Amino acid sequence: MKKFKKKICTISHLEKNNYIKKWVNEWKDEVIIFRHNGKIYAKSSICPHFGGPIVYNTEKKYLECYWHGLQFSAENGKCSNQKTFLACLDSYNFELKNKNIYIIKNENS
């Protein structure tokens, strides 16, 4: 299994913003990095419903599809406002190194 790392942002950049989104061409995915209850999370920012953009709602503390209003748990990526919609947002591991945030993806070789 190969492990791929991609630099997304710096810690200071994340501290100045509610969330950071970055397209990762190699994975054909846009990643959203955000702080939730003091912890950093990394998820896909593409809604599994119709591919709409996902944003982090800082007031209500959940991820939300901008197009259709689907809400997703910040911790586990599960849809929280539609019981019949079972798809989750993909989660990514990350690494903090020299004040940079790297997203990690394991791929089968």
Buried (B, 14 or more C-beta within 10 A) or exposed (E): EEEEEBEBBBEEBBEEBEBBBBEBEEBEBBBBBBBBEEEEBBBBBBBBBEEBBBBBEEEEEBBBBEEEEBBBBBEEBEBBEEEEBEBBBBEBEBEEEEEEBBBEBEEEE
